[in-house]
């Protein structure tokens, strides 16, 4: 289903914002949001409900709480049968079903 676009409903968006703890930002203009709230927040992948998440440095600009929340969401997604390819310098606690590839450097 490449190229298929699905609209996220207002209820789904609200649930995603609430789940990630940024619902208080829903009515704020983007210009006043932090870098983590703007671009690195996990809520976009939650709204898409894709079985495969491709994430490049998703923890950049997230504070410790945001990083913990996002890591838990990734673990939950993988535990539920989803897949996540994560490129990160951040150490992740992953479910036992997860495989980790560490590259030297």
GUDRENNU-603986 format. One record per residue (C-alpha): residue number from 0; residue in one letter; chain; x, y negated, z negated. Coordinates in steps of 0.05 Angstrom, whole numbers. Layout:
% residues N
   n res chain      X      Y      Z
 NUM   a     A      X      Y      Z
...
//
This chain:
% residues 105
   n res chain      X      Y      Z
   0   x     A      0      0      0
   1   x     A     56    -47     16
   2   x     A     30   -117     29
   3   x     A    -35   -105     -8
   4   x     A    -51   -164    -52
   5   x     A    -97   -158   -111
   6   x     A   -123   -218   -149
   7   x     A   -115   -219   -223
   8   x     A   -180   -236   -258
   9   x     A   -184   -290   -311
  10   x     A   -198   -236   -363
  11   x     A   -136   -196   -342
  12   x     A    -93   -258   -343
  13   x     A   -119   -277   -411
  14   x     A   -104   -207   -438
  15   x     A    -33   -209   -410
  16   x     A    -20   -277   -440
  17   x     A    -47   -254   -507
  18   x     A     -8   -189   -505
  19   x     A     58   -226   -494
  20   x     A     44   -280   -544
  21   x     A     43   -339   -496
  22   x     A    -33   -351   -494
  23   x     A    -21   -417   -530
  24   x     A     14   -441   -466
  25   x     A    -43   -425   -419
  26   x     A    -68   -496   -413
  27   x     A      0   -531   -412
  28   x     A     31   -560   -349
  29   x     A     88   -517   -323
  30   x     A    137   -575   -329
  31   x     A    133   -572   -406
  32   x     A    146   -497   -411
  33   x     A    213   -467   -430
  34   x     A    252   -428   -378
  35   x     A    231   -363   -412
  36   x     A    157   -383   -411
  37   x     A    162   -404   -338
  38   x     A    201   -351   -303
  39   x     A    225   -294   -346
  40   x     A    161   -279   -382
  41   x     A    136   -207   -374
  42   x     A     64   -225   -362
  43   x     A     67   -224   -285
  44   x     A     85   -150   -283
  45   x     A     30   -133   -332
  46   x     A    -22   -167   -288
  47   x     A     -1   -129   -226
  48   x     A     -8    -60   -256
  49   x     A     44    -33   -208
  50   x     A     71     37   -222
  51   x     A    143     15   -206
  52   x     A    173    -47   -238
  53   x     A    237    -74   -207
  54   x     A    267   -123   -257
  55   x     A    331   -163   -248
  56   x     A    356   -192   -314
  57   x     A    286   -198   -344
  58   x     A    313   -218   -412
  59   x     A    347   -281   -387
  60   x     A    321   -342   -423
  61   x     A    278   -301   -471
  62   x     A    287   -310   -546
  63   x     A    296   -249   -591
  64   x     A    221   -241   -601
  65   x     A    207   -245   -527
  66   x     A    262   -195   -512
  67   x     A    234   -146   -563
  68   x     A    164   -154   -535
  69   x     A    187   -143   -463
  70   x     A    230    -83   -482
  71   x     A    170    -52   -517
  72   x     A    126    -65   -456
  73   x     A    178    -31   -411
  74   x     A    181     29   -458
  75   x     A    105     33   -460
  76   x     A    101     30   -384
  77   x     A    153     86   -376
  78   x     A    120    129   -431
  79   x     A     54    123   -394
  80   x     A     85    152   -331
  81   x     A    107     87   -298
  82   x     A    177     73   -272
  83   x     A    222     14   -284
  84   x     A    288     -3   -252
  85   x     A    320    -54   -298
  86   x     A    385    -90   -284
  87   x     A    406   -121   -350
  88   x     A    464   -138   -395
  89   x     A    415   -129   -452
  90   x     A    416    -62   -489
  91   x     A    348    -28   -484
  92   x     A    315     22   -529
  93   x     A    283     69   -479
  94   x     A    236    129   -486
  95   x     A    270    197   -483
  96   x     A    243    207   -413
  97   x     A    283    148   -388
  98   x     A    349    155   -353
  99   x     A    404    104   -361
 100   x     A    459     89   -312
 101   x     A    515     47   -341
 102   x     A    564     16   -293
 103   x     A    633     -6   -315
 104   x     A    648    -79   -313
//
